[in-house]
Amino acid sequence: MSFRLRLTLASAAAVALAVAVACAIAYIVVGQRLYGQVDSALRAEATAAAPAEMETNKTNKKNEEVTSGRLTTINFLICEKGV
């Protein structure tokens, strides 16, 4: 192999390696930024939805307590009193 061919192949390999490294870095950076934007948007939506969900949970919990209290009373009357 001539010196000219070896120098050309070495240059081509160096350029290919530099392009591959640049692409990998760009892929990682862009991916992290996109995931960051999606995470921020989801957190904002979760923060906005959290108070409404907490109110719904409080209402559901009160309804469950009332319902379970009624069922306990009915079960007591059926089992203990034979009604």
KAKA-V715886 format. One record per pair of residues at least 6 apart in sequence whose C-alpha atoms are under 7 Angstrom apart, sorted by the first residue. I is the first residue (numbers start at 1). J is the second residue. D is the distance in whole Angstrom. If there is no record, write none. Layout:
i->I j->J d->D
i->I j->J d->D
This chain:
i->77 j->83 d->6
